[in-house]
């Protein structure tokens, strides 16, 4: 019997630090959860904001943490010097491609434009059939509810097919992340055993 390799979860989240405590707590809880299952956290490589909190919690819980940060952002986002692996790249495109390649699934915490950019690129790629990795929107305290309403509007006006909108799964609590990933159907590159 083949033992599955540890699950690699890509965490998209903000680098801002002055945010509500519930978002900060969710970042810590998600990082800890990834560590507790012996998983790998893949993220944007920063030491500040929710990114830093999630990375620190994952490391403290025993996770392998892989940061991917463009050289020009290393100072702005204060590259994390203590992660298991810090990959410094030239462009945002390289960053997103490497994060995608190193991950089995994506979880989106609260964040700003960069978080939206990363999440929607993965969602668009999935819509186009370029991958079938799960994408979870972690809707802490309703943070993403306006976005969910916008997606429903895009469906209602015919710009997004209902089947495409369903490629994004919404959960409200960190505790729901792993059970939700385990329950999602997979068509190829089945990694459900990693979440069992």
Number of C-alpha atoms within 10 A of each C-alpha: 3 4 7 11 12 18 20 22 25 25 28 25 27 25 25 15 14 9 14 9 10 11 21 20 16 21 28 21 19 27 31 25 23 27 22 14 17 18 24 26 31 28 28 32 29 27 22 19 19 28 29 29 24 30 36 21 20 28 21 14 18 18 26 22 27 23 28 25 29 20 15 13 18 18 11 11 20 15 24 22 12 13 22 16 15 20 18 18 17 12 13 17 12 15 21 19 14 17 26 20 10 16 19 23 19 27 22 21 29 25 20 12 10 15 19 18 13 23 24 14 14 23 23 14 14 18 19 11 9 11 15 21 24 21 23 22 21 24 20 18 13 12 16 19 13 10 13 17 11 12 18 16 13 15 16 12 10 10 10 15 14 14 10 14 16 11 17 21 16 20 16 16 14 21 13 12 20 16 12 15 23 15 11 12 11 14 8 9 10 12 18 16 12 18 17 11
